[in-house]
Structure formats: structure tokens, C-alpha cells
Amino acid sequence: MPLRARGIATSSDEKKDNNSTNDGKPSSPPNEKDDNENKNENIEVTNATSSFRRPFRTCSRFYRSRCRNIKRIQLDAFAIMFLIWGITLYFSFSFGIQHAMYRYESFFDRNICYDGVSGEKPFSEHEGTYDMHARAQMVYEVNERLYKNDSKIGQTIEVFSNSFFGNVLVVEDEIMITEKDERNYHEMISHVPLAYFNDAANVRVLIIGGGDGGTLFQVLKHPNVKHVTMVELDEDVVKVSKKYFPQFAKSYDDPRVTLIFDDGAKYVSERLGMKYINIAEADPLEVRIADQIGITKAKPENEFDVILIDSTDYGPAIPLFTRQFYMQIQELLDDEKGILVFNCDSPAWALDTVAYVSTLISSVYERNYLYQVFQPTYVSGHYTFMFASDNVHPINTPIDWNAFQGKNIKTKYYNQGIHQASFQLPQFLKDVVPHKLD
């Protein structure tokens, strides 16, 4: 019989002897058969109990031994464990983010961006994100990606071709012009203000922005325009436009044109003989000192009859949206009949922006009015320009339409009726602008 069994049996016998002694009765001789059965049962129970308790006993011994040696563990061990935990957490989080972005891009490709005939992915402004106002987006089929690169000043310029719209110019993920409908925009920003000078000679025009050349192209159709100064911030926009919109390229070679690559706001300040201050970055004390000095009036030879601002909405053009800038423009215009026109925004999708701009301009100019254009490739297709002047009223100031007809200017969108009707605003727009025609 195994020693373990004998030990158990002996212990059992001792227990029985003790019980018999305690009862005060002598124990009877054990039955050998019963004794063997009891021994076997005790062995089975002991083995089962030992196998169940063995893991707990092992863990208990391990824990007690570590507790005795805990003082010998160095601080750097805890640091290493913490570092390993941090690295594991970082890579887990990074993997989760990358996986989520991959799933999002895969969903976008499968469900939104349908391949064109050429296999190119379509174009959507701001890489497919929704318009901030309407929570919608417009997607354009891409036949061929003709150009994409970052300019010297950091703007991303892209050109692609579309079977319906032709070549499309994109700057900072926003559509600037398309061959199909660029004339709607360029004719309205140019011919509306210049119509008030049909009977004037030696008209001087300043264009700020407009690097694609479309506005310049339309302005030069007026033979009574003596000189055009164009100030464009990004030289690469002009270079790209000359290549992919060759119909505008010849405009830059016109002897009446002076092309300057500079910040438009800086040019205006220096034209007035003032120190240029970037309001967005200047120290508040410097701005207060400039306000106390005031704005000087331009010398007669530095004045312009018409100033057109053809810029992007935001980004590098931010200095063009301050009250200080519009006040300087006012001093650069001819006192008798100077007109400022600039692109505003979509009243259908950005009514708050249009209302804010109207209020801002009304604090500077005696007369300021919005007028409209239908521009299919701009957000909502309904777009506006701001017309500002101290003396010219868009309806009451007479226009020599016979002189305009005598210029033989061929237009696709603009005409006499459109000129007058464009200032008639829908009621929802009238309700938010300070100046109305009626």
C-alpha cells in the first residue's frame, strides 16, 4: 500500500481511537473489509481535493515569495513597465484611427465618388466635405487631371477637364472658373460698373486678384479704358491660367496693362503713401496709432475710377475683408464718380455672410447695393456682387446705352435688361441688407 494511503489510514485510525476513548468505550476490532473500503474512499477524496486546490496553493506561494522580495524591485522596473504600457496604448490608438480613416475613405470611394469614363475619381470641393452652410456638396466628373501643385505662397492649384464644363480651375479646393460659365461671373463684375463710364474717356481701373485673367479680359473690351493695374498675390495662378485658359493669355500682353505680383492690401496702403499694417497680425497698439493718424487721400494721379476685387473667399485674401481696407479703397477712388465692386457670396446658402458684408460696407460708403448673377458652378448657383460708391446710384445715375452699343462688345450673359434687373433682389435678401432701391 502506498505511503500516502498508509498515512491517511493511520490518521483515520487515530481519530477513531480518540473517538472511542472519548466515549469511554473500548473500540471494537476493525473489520478488515470495511477498513479497506474507507481507505480507498479517503484516497479518492484527497486526490480530488488536492487537484482542485493545487493552482491556488501555487499562486499563494508565488505571491508570498514576491511580497518578501518586493523591496528588492528597483524603481526603473516600474518605469519600464509603464513605458511598455504607454507604447502599447499609443500604437493601439494609432491603429484604431488609421483603420477608421481607411474605412471612411473606402466608404467615400464606394458610395460617393463614382469613376468617370477615364477612370479618374471625380472632384468635390474641399475633398468631399459638406458645404458649411447647406450641408451639401457638388461632385464633378473628371476626364483628366491636367495640373496639381502647390504655389510659392502655399496655395494648392489644380486644373482638370470635364466633358461639359471644359477646363476647371481650382484654388484651395474651391472652384474658381470653368470654361463653360466663367463669362457669367466675369461679365457681371466688369461691365456693370464700367457701364457708368460709357461716355467717359481715359478710364483707370484697378483689379485686385483675378489671376485667372477673366476679369481683365472683359475690362479690356472697353476701348475707353486707358490703363489697367492688376495686383495678384499668387504668380503661379497667372502662369497656370495662361497655359490652360489660353483665351485669357493675350490680355496680359495688352500695353494698357500693368501686372504687379503683391499683396493687394499692401499695394493700396502704399499707393496712398501709408505704412502697410496687416490687421490680422499687427500689434493692437500699432493698429491704434494708425487709426489716430488716419487715412490720407490719394493724389489725383494715383486715383482710380473703378476698383474691382476678384478674390477667393478666405485664406490668403483675409486682409481684403477688413473695414480699414475698404476705407483705404474709398480714398483711392475718384471723388466724383468712383465705384468699387467685389464678389460677395451666395445669398441662398450664406445669407449671414452677405448680410454682414452689406452692413460693413454701409458703414463706409454712402451708397452700397447688392446685385445678382446666376453662376451654376458656384454654391447654390445664386451669387452676388457688392456695388459701393459715394456718388453713383445703380438705377438713378444715367447710363449712355448708345455709347455701350457703339463699343460692339460681344457678351454671352450681360445686357441692358440684365444690368437693371440684377439689382432687383428677392424679398428674403431685401430683409437683411441696409440699402434698398425702393
LUMBA-904069 format. One line per field, with one value per residue (C-alpha): chain; x, y negated, z negated; residue number from 1; residue in three letters. Coordinates in pm, 1 decimal. Layout:
# LUMBA-904069
chain = A/...
x = X/...
y = Y/...
z = Z/...
resi = NUM/...
resn = ala/...
END
This chain:
# LUMBA-904069
chain = A/A/A/A/A/A/A/A/A/A/A/A/A/A/A/A/A/A/A/A/A/A/A/A/A/A/A/A/A/A/A/A/A/A/A/A/A/A/A/A/A/A/A/A/A/A/A/A/A/A/A/A/A/A/A/A/A/A/A/A/A/A/A/A/A/A/A/A/A/A/A/A/A/A/A/A/A/A/A/A/A/A/A/A/A/A/A/A/A/A/A/A/A/A/A/A/A/A/A/A/A/A/A/A/A/A/A/A/A/A/A/A/A/A/A/A/A/A/A/A/A/A/A/A/A/A/A/A/A/A/A/A/A/A/A/A/A/A/A/A/A/A/A/A/A/A/A/A/A/A/A/A/A/A/A/A/A/A/A/A/A/A/A/A/A/A/A/A/A/A/A/A/A/A/A/A/A/A/A/A/A/A/A/A/A/A/A/A/A/A/A/A/A/A/A/A/A/A/A/A/A/A/A/A/A/A/A/A/A/A/A/A/A/A/A/A/A/A/A/A/A/A/A/A/A/A/A/A/A/A/A/A/A/A/A/A/A/A/A/A/A/A/A/A/A/A/A/A/A/A/A/A/A/A/A/A/A/A/A/A/A/A/A/A/A/A/A/A/A/A/A/A/A/A/A/A/A/A/A/A/A/A/A/A/A/A/A/A/A/A/A/A/A/A/A/A/A/A/A/A/A/A/A/A/A/A/A/A/A/A/A/A/A/A/A/A/A/A/A/A/A/A/A/A/A/A/A/A/A/A/A/A/A/A/A/A/A/A/A/A/A/A/A/A/A/A/A/A/A/A/A/A/A/A/A/A/A/A/A/A/A/A/A/A/A/A/A/A/A/A/A/A/A/A/A/A/A/A/A/A/A/A/A/A/A/A/A/A/A/A/A/A/A/A/A/A/A/A/A/A/A/A/A/A/A/A/A/A/A/A/A/A/A/A/A/A/A/A/A/A/A/A/A/A/A/A/A/A/A/A/A/A/A/A/A/A/A/A
x = 0.0/138.9/282.4/29.4/-253.5/-99.9/-53.0/-412.7/-531.4/-320.2/-460.8/-809.2/-739.3/-601.8/-912.4/-1129.0/-926.0/-966.4/-1339.4/-1369.2/-1161.4/-1369.2/-1684.6/-1537.6/-1590.7/-1320.3/-1308.3/-1410.3/-1165.0/-1193.2/-1339.8/-1065.9/-1300.9/-1462.2/-1123.0/-1001.0/-1310.5/-1272.0/-910.1/-991.8/-1262.4/-1025.6/-759.8/-1007.2/-1134.6/-782.4/-667.2/-969.1/-925.3/-553.8/-601.1/-862.2/-651.9/-317.0/-344.6/-449.2/-166.5/82.6/-40.8/-31.8/327.8/424.9/252.9/411.8/755.7/713.6/590.4/902.0/1121.5/921.9/1180.5/1441.0/1248.0/1403.7/1213.8/1332.2/1137.0/815.8/927.5/989.8/650.5/481.0/670.0/566.0/205.6/219.4/372.2/112.8/-168.4/-26.2/9.2/-333.5/-490.2/-295.5/-400.8/-762.1/-752.0/-584.3/-830.6/-1125.1/-989.1/-933.8/-1290.5/-1418.4/-1218.2/-1330.1/-1692.2/-1647.4/-1492.3/-1760.3/-2067.4/-1993.3/-1707.2/-1805.3/-1531.4/-1559.0/-1519.1/-1142.6/-1127.0/-1034.7/-1202.1/-1445.5/-1373.7/-1569.3/-1488.3/-1295.3/-1232.1/-1593.0/-1684.8/-2020.8/-2066.6/-2059.7/-2395.3/-2616.8/-2454.8/-2442.2/-2177.8/-2135.2/-1935.0/-1780.7/-1672.0/-1301.7/-1198.1/-832.4/-630.4/-422.6/-232.0/-196.6/75.0/136.9/227.1/513.3/282.2/137.7/-189.8/-288.5/-371.9/-545.9/-683.0/-895.0/-1109.3/-1479.9/-1679.5/-1947.9/-1771.8/-1439.5/-1124.7/-1186.0/-953.4/-945.9/-759.1/-750.9/-1018.0/-1261.5/-1371.7/-1261.1/-1371.6/-1488.2/-1474.6/-1848.7/-1982.3/-1692.9/-1840.7/-2144.2/-1921.9/-1660.4/-1906.4/-2111.3/-1817.1/-1669.7/-1943.5/-2183.2/-1950.3/-1790.9/-2134.5/-2145.7/-1835.7/-1955.5/-1925.3/-1602.2/-1250.4/-931.0/-1094.4/-849.9/-918.6/-757.9/-809.2/-710.2/-689.8/-836.3/-524.6/-716.6/-738.4/-1113.6/-1194.6/-902.1/-1017.5/-1364.4/-1236.6/-1010.3/-1311.7/-1390.0/-1179.9/-1218.5/-1026.5/-691.9/-498.6/-548.5/-338.6/-371.7/-237.1/-225.6/-82.3/-1.1/212.3/155.5/-218.7/-140.1/108.3/-132.7/-421.0/-215.7/-146.1/-486.5/-709.5/-527.0/-821.9/-718.2/-342.5/-329.0/-482.9/-157.1/24.7/-204.0/4.0/-263.4/-196.5/46.0/72.9/204.4/259.8/199.7/-46.2/-346.9/-394.4/-25.7/-41.9/-340.2/-168.2/149.9/-47.7/-189.9/159.0/81.3/263.9/104.5/-32.5/-168.9/-465.2/-481.2/-123.2/-40.4/5.6/-308.5/-103.4/24.9/-330.5/-447.6/-163.4/-252.6/-616.0/-514.3/-300.8/-594.7/-611.0/-473.3/-642.5/-468.2/-302.2/-506.4/-259.2/-292.0/-671.8/-884.1/-1231.4/-1321.1/-1174.1/-1262.9/-1177.9/-1187.6/-1057.9/-1104.6/-1333.3/-1079.2/-721.6/-453.8/-726.2/-820.8/-660.0/-906.0/-1207.3/-1137.8/-1309.2/-967.6/-906.9/-1240.2/-1178.4/-845.3/-1013.8/-1256.7/-967.8/-818.5/-1135.7/-1214.9/-1432.2/-1672.9/-1770.2/-1559.9/-1708.6/-1598.5/-1727.5/-1627.6/-1755.5/-1962.6/-2121.2/-2427.0/-2736.8/-2918.5/-2656.4/-2463.8/-2722.4/-2549.7/-2224.6/-2398.3/-2582.9/-2260.4/-2072.7/-2359.6/-2363.2/-1985.3/-1978.1/-2271.8/-2062.2/-1803.5/-1979.7/-2276.1/-2436.1/-2395.6/-2616.2/-2603.5/-2662.6/-2702.6/-2569.2/-2667.0/-2345.4/-2412.8/-2075.5/-2077.1/-2252.5/-2630.6/-2594.2/-2714.2/-2429.7/-2395.3/-2159.8/-2132.8/-2164.9/-2032.6/-1991.6/-2034.1/-2197.7/-2317.8/-2665.3/-2714.2/-3058.1/-3084.9/-2743.1/-2791.6/-2612.4/-2539.6/-2653.5/-2599.6/-2233.3/-2221.6/-2374.1/-2121.5/-1837.9/-1959.2/-1883.4/-1995.7/-2137.3/-2290.1/-2469.0/-2467.4/-2709.5/-2909.0/-3202.4/-2979.6/-2794.8/-3110.4/-3278.1/-2973.6/-3027.2/-3384.8/-3340.3/-3569.5/-3754.5/-3551.7/-3240.4/-3401.5/-3488.2/-3122.1/-2948.1/-2935.7/-2973.9/-3261.8/-3352.9/-3714.0
y = 0.0/-348.2/-550.7/-832.8/-585.6/-439.3/-782.4/-866.3/-537.4/-577.0/-921.4/-782.0/-504.6/-751.2/-959.7/-654.0/-557.7/-907.7/-895.9/-565.0/-685.9/-997.5/-790.9/-589.8/-265.6/-43.6/-30.5/287.1/459.4/308.2/504.5/554.7/525.2/207.0/66.8/117.0/-48.2/-350.6/-383.2/-381.6/-646.7/-866.7/-839.7/-947.0/-1245.2/-1354.0/-1335.3/-1536.0/-1799.7/-1828.4/-1874.2/-2146.2/-2336.0/-2294.4/-2612.3/-2824.4/-2695.2/-2762.0/-3121.1/-3169.5/-3054.5/-3276.8/-3580.9/-3528.2/-3489.2/-3813.2/-4000.7/-3900.6/-4023.8/-4337.6/-4561.0/-4432.3/-4552.0/-4874.1/-5184.9/-5151.3/-4826.6/-5016.9/-5278.9/-5011.7/-4854.2/-5195.6/-5272.6/-4942.8/-5013.0/-5363.9/-5242.6/-4968.8/-5217.3/-5465.1/-5211.4/-5067.5/-5413.8/-5499.7/-5176.7/-5246.8/-5594.4/-5472.1/-5189.3/-5426.6/-5667.8/-5382.6/-5264.9/-5620.3/-5665.5/-5325.3/-5415.6/-5751.4/-5586.5/-5318.3/-5528.4/-5886.5/-5906.0/-5725.7/-5682.4/-5882.6/-5745.1/-5789.5/-5606.1/-5923.6/-5991.6/-6285.2/-6623.9/-6756.7/-7086.8/-7050.6/-6680.6/-6578.1/-6752.0/-6922.7/-7291.4/-7457.1/-7627.7/-7393.0/-7061.9/-6960.4/-6907.6/-6913.4/-6643.1/-6688.6/-6414.7/-6436.0/-6338.4/-6419.6/-6581.0/-6836.6/-7001.8/-6997.0/-7161.5/-7397.8/-7754.1/-7956.0/-8112.7/-7775.6/-7765.1/-7435.4/-7494.0/-7230.0/-7209.5/-6925.6/-6877.4/-6797.6/-6686.5/-6951.5/-7240.2/-7215.6/-7305.5/-7383.7/-7592.3/-7506.2/-7701.0/-7570.1/-7310.2/-7576.5/-7612.3/-7947.8/-7930.3/-7686.9/-7736.7/-7676.5/-7954.5/-8184.4/-8460.8/-8495.0/-8597.7/-8798.0/-8993.5/-9098.9/-9202.8/-9407.5/-9556.0/-9663.3/-9928.5/-10024.6/-10093.9/-10417.8/-10532.4/-10460.3/-10828.1/-10890.8/-10893.0/-10762.1/-10538.8/-10399.7/-10055.8/-9866.2/-9489.0/-9318.2/-8944.0/-8791.1/-8591.7/-8368.1/-8664.8/-8652.3/-8988.1/-9154.7/-9009.4/-9165.0/-9504.3/-9540.1/-9510.5/-9872.3/-10089.1/-10395.2/-10217.2/-10392.0/-10191.4/-9876.1/-9794.4/-9434.2/-9324.4/-8947.4/-8777.4/-8439.8/-8443.0/-8071.4/-8126.2/-8352.5/-8104.7/-7811.4/-8013.7/-8126.1/-7761.5/-7604.6/-7905.4/-8046.3/-8267.4/-8498.6/-8481.8/-8756.8/-9003.8/-9022.5/-9139.7/-9440.5/-9763.6/-9915.0/-9653.0/-9675.7/-9344.3/-9351.6/-9045.8/-9167.6/-9172.6/-9379.6/-9539.9/-9630.6/-9784.6/-10001.2/-10131.5/-10216.8/-10378.9/-10615.0/-10681.2/-10496.2/-10229.4/-9889.4/-9719.3/-9368.0/-9398.3/-9022.0/-9004.2/-9355.2/-9452.2/-9624.5/-9929.5/-9966.1/-9949.5/-10221.5/-10450.1/-10400.1/-10483.8/-10807.7/-10907.6/-10840.9/-10765.1/-11005.1/-11087.1/-10958.2/-11203.0/-11265.1/-11077.1/-10774.0/-10757.9/-10505.7/-10536.4/-10172.1/-9922.5/-9555.7/-9298.8/-8948.9/-8734.0/-8399.1/-8389.7/-8328.5/-8207.1/-8447.1/-8702.6/-8767.3/-9117.9/-9221.4/-9181.9/-9446.5/-9781.9/-9952.0/-9813.4/-9936.4/-10280.4/-10294.0/-10186.7/-10474.6/-10723.3/-10564.9/-10615.2/-10923.4/-11157.3/-11240.9/-10901.1/-10627.4/-10276.3/-9969.7/-9624.1/-9295.3/-8938.5/-8867.9/-8524.2/-8308.5/-8463.5/-8131.3/-7938.8/-8210.7/-8474.9/-8568.8/-8639.0/-8852.4/-9048.0/-9106.0/-9231.4/-9464.6/-9612.4/-9653.4/-9835.9/-10057.7/-10194.6/-10321.1/-10411.8/-10638.8/-10402.0/-10027.5/-9774.9/-9405.7/-9274.1/-8916.6/-8668.9/-8312.1/-8113.0/-7738.3/-7619.4/-7834.8/-7713.6/-7714.7/-7876.6/-8210.0/-8456.4/-8826.4/-9120.0/-9432.9/-9770.2/-10058.4/-10428.6/-10767.5/-10928.6/-10669.7/-10521.3/-10199.1/-10297.3/-10676.1/-10754.9/-10763.8/-10522.1/-10600.3/-10275.0/-10404.4/-10450.1/-10097.2/-9959.4/-10160.7/-9969.1/-9648.1/-9442.5/-9083.2/-8930.9/-8598.6/-8692.0/-9069.2/-9313.0/-9623.9/-9432.6/-9208.1/-9514.5/-9674.3/-9352.7/-9227.5/-9496.5/-9378.7/-9147.2/-8873.7/-8964.7/-8742.1/-8930.8/-9272.0/-9195.3/-9170.5/-9448.0/-9807.5/-9978.6/-9904.2/-10054.1/-10127.0
z = 0.0/87.8/-191.7/-136.0/-176.4/-487.1/-632.1/-572.0/-709.1/-1023.6/-1074.3/-1038.1/-1284.8/-1533.1/-1500.6/-1559.9/-1864.8/-2002.5/-1948.4/-2122.2/-2412.1/-2447.1/-2459.6/-2735.5/-2546.0/-2410.4/-2037.7/-1870.9/-1638.9/-1291.3/-1011.8/-750.9/-450.9/-572.8/-656.5/-300.5/-153.4/-379.3/-283.7/87.9/42.1/-155.6/116.8/388.8/188.5/100.3/461.0/587.1/320.1/388.9/765.3/703.2/451.6/625.8/852.2/557.2/345.4/626.2/666.2/290.5/269.6/565.2/413.4/71.1/223.6/428.2/124.9/-61.2/224.8/315.1/152.0/394.2/703.8/840.5/945.5/1303.7/1332.2/1272.7/1526.3/1788.2/1724.5/1751.0/2073.5/2227.5/2130.3/2281.4/2608.1/2636.9/2577.5/2831.8/3110.7/3037.1/3059.3/3377.3/3541.4/3449.9/3604.5/3922.2/3954.7/3907.5/4170.9/4411.2/4361.4/4416.0/4736.2/4861.5/4793.6/4968.6/5273.2/5294.5/5225.5/5334.2/5581.5/5897.8/6152.1/6471.0/6821.4/6791.8/6457.5/6266.5/5933.8/5950.2/5793.0/5497.1/5328.2/5001.7/5069.4/5040.3/4715.8/4698.3/4758.6/4415.1/4469.1/4668.3/4565.7/4931.0/5192.1/5567.7/5744.0/6090.1/6325.0/6408.4/6757.9/6700.0/6424.0/6608.9/6326.6/5948.3/5742.4/5451.5/5542.1/5396.4/5137.9/5036.2/5229.2/5389.1/5756.7/5964.2/6317.5/6451.9/6759.9/6763.1/7065.5/7002.6/6823.7/7007.8/6814.9/6448.0/6228.9/5858.3/5588.5/5233.1/5313.3/5436.6/5797.0/5937.1/6300.6/6565.6/6939.0/6960.3/6735.6/6642.8/6860.0/6634.4/6346.9/6536.2/6747.9/6445.2/6228.5/6515.5/6734.8/6456.9/6307.6/6639.8/6791.0/6589.2/6778.5/7133.3/7223.4/7029.5/7169.0/7013.8/6754.0/6496.3/6349.2/6060.3/6035.9/5711.5/5758.5/6072.2/6153.2/6392.7/6632.1/6700.0/6538.4/6712.1/7043.9/7007.1/6883.9/7186.1/7417.4/7329.1/7561.9/7337.3/7058.3/7061.3/6808.4/6600.9/6295.7/6185.2/5845.8/5798.9/5492.1/5646.5/5960.6/6016.0/6066.7/6361.0/6508.5/6482.0/6625.8/6924.0/7007.5/6951.9/7033.8/7335.8/7432.2/7147.3/7200.0/7461.2/7214.9/7020.8/7332.4/7379.5/7349.2/7124.8/6855.4/6562.8/6379.3/6021.0/5801.4/5447.7/5160.1/5268.5/4926.1/4912.4/5259.4/5164.2/4849.4/5034.6/5316.4/5054.1/4917.0/4593.2/4399.1/4456.7/4145.3/4162.4/3926.4/3873.9/3743.4/3619.5/3256.3/3116.2/3015.9/3371.1/3501.5/3258.2/3359.9/3727.6/3652.9/3483.7/3779.1/4011.4/4382.9/4637.1/4964.8/5276.3/5506.7/5822.1/6037.4/5808.3/5811.8/5999.6/6148.9/6094.4/5848.4/5887.7/5620.3/5765.2/5482.4/5314.9/5014.4/4739.2/4685.9/4813.1/4902.5/4536.7/4528.2/4803.2/4572.8/4308.0/4262.3/4269.8/4618.2/4755.9/4608.7/4789.5/5112.9/5065.5/5057.5/5367.8/5574.8/5775.0/5565.1/5844.7/5977.6/5821.3/5797.0/5600.7/5696.2/5538.4/5521.9/5213.9/5156.8/5216.2/5054.0/5071.2/4875.1/4689.3/4606.1/4278.8/4462.7/4723.6/4453.4/4258.2/4564.5/4652.8/4302.8/4303.8/4638.2/4542.3/4255.8/4506.5/4834.0/4882.5/5133.0/5144.1/5317.5/5392.2/5741.4/5857.6/6107.9/6185.3/6163.0/6195.8/6068.9/5755.5/5442.6/5491.6/5837.2/5694.4/5636.3/5551.4/5600.3/5388.3/5563.4/5347.6/5423.6/5259.1/5562.4/5815.3/5774.4/5973.5/6106.1/6079.2/6227.3/6606.7/6838.1/7202.3/7356.9/7708.5/7624.9/7489.6/7808.0/8006.1/7842.4/8012.0/7703.2/7753.9/7438.3/7350.5/7027.3/6976.1/7144.3/7056.9/6912.4/6700.2/6570.4/6436.8/6320.7/6130.7/5863.9/5800.0/5502.8/5370.0/5053.2/4820.5/4930.7/4903.3/4542.0/4436.6/4635.6/4509.4/4850.8/5084.9/5419.2/5321.3
resi = 1/2/3/4/5/6/7/8/9/10/11/12/13/14/15/16/17/18/19/20/21/22/23/24/25/26/27/28/29/30/31/32/33/34/35/36/37/38/39/40/41/42/43/44/45/46/47/48/49/50/51/52/53/54/55/56/57/58/59/60/61/62/63/64/65/66/67/68/69/70/71/72/73/74/75/76/77/78/79/80/81/82/83/84/85/86/87/88/89/90/91/92/93/94/95/96/97/98/99/100/101/102/103/104/105/106/107/108/109/110/111/112/113/114/115/116/117/118/119/120/121/122/123/124/125/126/127/128/129/130/131/132/133/134/135/136/137/138/139/140/141/142/143/144/145/146/147/148/149/150/151/152/153/154/155/156/157/158/159/160/161/162/163/164/165/166/167/168/169/170/171/172/173/174/175/176/177/178/179/180/181/182/183/184/185/186/187/188/189/190/191/192/193/194/195/196/197/198/199/200/201/202/203/204/205/206/207/208/209/210/211/212/213/214/215/216/217/218/219/220/221/222/223/224/225/226/227/228/229/230/231/232/233/234/235/236/237/238/239/240/241/242/243/244/245/246/247/248/249/250/251/252/253/254/255/256/257/258/259/260/261/262/263/264/265/266/267/268/269/270/271/272/273/274/275/276/277/278/279/280/281/282/283/284/285/286/287/288/289/290/291/292/293/294/295/296/297/298/299/300/301/302/303/304/305/306/307/308/309/310/311/312/313/314/315/316/317/318/319/320/321/322/323/324/325/326/327/328/329/330/331/332/333/334/335/336/337/338/339/340/341/342/343/344/345/346/347/348/349/350/351/352/353/354/355/356/357/358/359/360/361/362/363/364/365/366/367/368/369/370/371/372/373/374/375/376/377/378/379/380/381/382/383/384/385/386/387/388/389/390/391/392/393/394/395/396/397/398/399/400/401/402/403/404/405/406/407/408/409/410/411/412/413/414/415/416/417/418/419/420/421/422/423/424/425/426/427/428/429/430/431/432/433/434/435/436/437/438
resn = met/pro/leu/arg/ala/arg/gly/ile/ala/thr/ser/ser/asp/glu/lys/lys/asp/asn/asn/ser/thr/asn/asp/gly/lys/pro/ser/ser/pro/pro/asn/glu/lys/asp/asp/asn/glu/asn/lys/asn/glu/asn/ile/glu/val/thr/asn/ala/thr/ser/ser/phe/arg/arg/pro/phe/arg/thr/cys/ser/arg/phe/tyr/arg/ser/arg/cys/arg/asn/ile/lys/arg/ile/gln/leu/asp/ala/phe/ala/ile/met/phe/leu/ile/trp/gly/ile/thr/leu/tyr/phe/ser/phe/ser/phe/gly/ile/gln/his/ala/met/tyr/arg/tyr/glu/ser/phe/phe/asp/arg/asn/ile/cys/tyr/asp/gly/val/ser/gly/glu/lys/pro/phe/ser/glu/his/glu/gly/thr/tyr/asp/met/his/ala/arg/ala/gln/met/val/tyr/glu/val/asn/glu/arg/leu/tyr/lys/asn/asp/ser/lys/ile/gly/gln/thr/ile/glu/val/phe/ser/asn/ser/phe/phe/gly/asn/val/leu/val/val/glu/asp/glu/ile/met/ile/thr/glu/lys/asp/glu/arg/asn/tyr/his/glu/met/ile/ser/his/val/pro/leu/ala/tyr/phe/asn/asp/ala/ala/asn/val/arg/val/leu/ile/ile/gly/gly/gly/asp/gly/gly/thr/leu/phe/gln/val/leu/lys/his/pro/asn/val/lys/his/val/thr/met/val/glu/leu/asp/glu/asp/val/val/lys/val/ser/lys/lys/tyr/phe/pro/gln/phe/ala/lys/ser/tyr/asp/asp/pro/arg/val/thr/leu/ile/phe/asp/asp/gly/ala/lys/tyr/val/ser/glu/arg/leu/gly/met/lys/tyr/ile/asn/ile/ala/glu/ala/asp/pro/leu/glu/val/arg/ile/ala/asp/gln/ile/gly/ile/thr/lys/ala/lys/pro/glu/asn/glu/phe/asp/val/ile/leu/ile/asp/ser/thr/asp/tyr/gly/pro/ala/ile/pro/leu/phe/thr/arg/gln/phe/tyr/met/gln/ile/gln/glu/leu/leu/asp/asp/glu/lys/gly/ile/leu/val/phe/asn/cys/asp/ser/pro/ala/trp/ala/leu/asp/thr/val/ala/tyr/val/ser/thr/leu/ile/ser/ser/val/tyr/glu/arg/asn/tyr/leu/tyr/gln/val/phe/gln/pro/thr/tyr/val/ser/gly/his/tyr/thr/phe/met/phe/ala/ser/asp/asn/val/his/pro/ile/asn/thr/pro/ile/asp/trp/asn/ala/phe/gln/gly/lys/asn/ile/lys/thr/lys/tyr/tyr/asn/gln/gly/ile/his/gln/ala/ser/phe/gln/leu/pro/gln/phe/leu/lys/asp/val/val/pro/his/lys/leu/asp
END
